[in-house]
Amino acid sequence: MTEDFEGHCRYFLTYTGVKLPLKLMTELEPAQLENRNTYFRGYFDDQDRLIGLQKVVYGEVEMEHRYTYHPNSALSSVEIIDADGELNGMTFDENGELLKS
């Protein structure tokens, strides 16, 4: 997994829901990460859309999502990389309907 996301990085305790993109919850300040075993890094673009996230467990990235968006801000694609490095992708139309997985 990589750490070459563009955008502004913020830290979160958890996420909610199963619909993509995931909704990160309970924002943390960088100083609050010192005593945490698990947290999420969220990367946001200039429109404050989530373009990537990483689940960090004991300092290692365990899961990663990468999101792209249509001009209307609907989700266009997602790449999900699991702890084993396996990549799964999905693409969506401008109405949010799944085209390919």
C-alpha positions in Angstrom: 0.0 0.0 0.0 1.1 3.5 -0.7 1.1 6.8 1.1 1.2 9.0 -2.0 -2.3 10.6 -1.7 -2.7 14.1 -2.7 -5.0 16.3 -0.7 -5.3 17.3 2.9 -4.9 14.5 5.5 -7.1 14.4 8.6 -7.3 11.6 11.2 -10.4 9.8 12.5 -11.3 7.2 15.1 -13.8 5.2 13.0 -16.3 5.2 10.1 -20.0 4.5 9.7 -22.1 2.8 7.1 -21.3 0.4 4.3 -22.1 2.6 1.3 -19.1 4.1 -0.5 -17.4 6.3 0.1 -17.1 5.4 3.7 -18.1 8.2 6.2 -15.3 8.9 8.6 -16.3 9.7 12.1 -14.8 11.3 15.3 -12.0 13.5 14.0 -8.7 13.3 16.0 -5.9 15.8 16.4 -2.4 14.5 15.4 -1.4 14.6 19.1 -4.2 12.1 19.9 -2.6 9.5 17.7 0.3 8.7 20.1 -1.7 6.4 22.3 -3.9 4.8 19.6 -3.4 1.4 18.1 -6.0 1.9 15.4 -7.1 5.0 13.5 -8.0 6.1 10.0 -6.3 8.7 7.8 -8.6 10.5 5.5 -7.4 12.5 2.5 -9.7 15.2 1.2 -9.6 17.3 -2.0 -10.3 21.0 -2.4 -14.0 20.3 -2.4 -13.7 18.4 0.9 -14.5 15.1 -0.9 -12.9 12.0 0.5 -10.4 10.9 -2.1 -8.6 8.2 0.0 -8.5 6.6 3.3 -6.1 4.3 5.2 -6.8 2.1 8.2 -3.7 2.2 10.3 -3.2 -0.6 12.9 -0.1 -0.6 15.1 1.6 1.8 12.6 0.9 -0.4 9.5 -1.6 0.4 6.8 -4.1 -2.5 6.9 -6.6 -1.3 4.3 -6.8 1.5 1.8 -9.5 3.0 -0.4 -9.0 5.4 -3.3 -12.0 7.3 -4.7 -12.6 9.4 -7.8 -15.6 11.5 -8.6 -17.7 12.5 -11.6 -18.0 16.3 -12.3 -21.4 16.2 -10.5 -19.5 14.9 -7.4 -21.1 11.4 -7.6 -18.7 8.6 -6.9 -17.0 7.5 -10.2 -14.6 4.7 -9.0 -13.1 3.1 -6.0 -10.1 0.9 -5.5 -9.9 -1.1 -2.3 -6.6 -2.7 -1.2 -6.9 -5.2 1.7 -4.2 -6.2 4.2 -2.9 -8.9 1.8 -2.4 -6.3 -0.9 -5.3 -7.6 -3.0 -6.9 -4.9 -5.1 -10.6 -4.8 -5.8 -12.2 -2.0 -7.9 -15.6 -0.7 -8.8 -16.9 1.9 -11.2 -20.1 3.9 -11.0 -22.2 6.0 -13.4 -23.1 9.6 -12.8 -26.2 8.5 -10.9 -24.2 6.3 -8.5 -25.2 3.1 -10.1 -22.6 0.3 -10.1 -21.3 -0.3 -13.6 -18.5 -2.8 -13.0 -16.9 -4.5 -10.0 
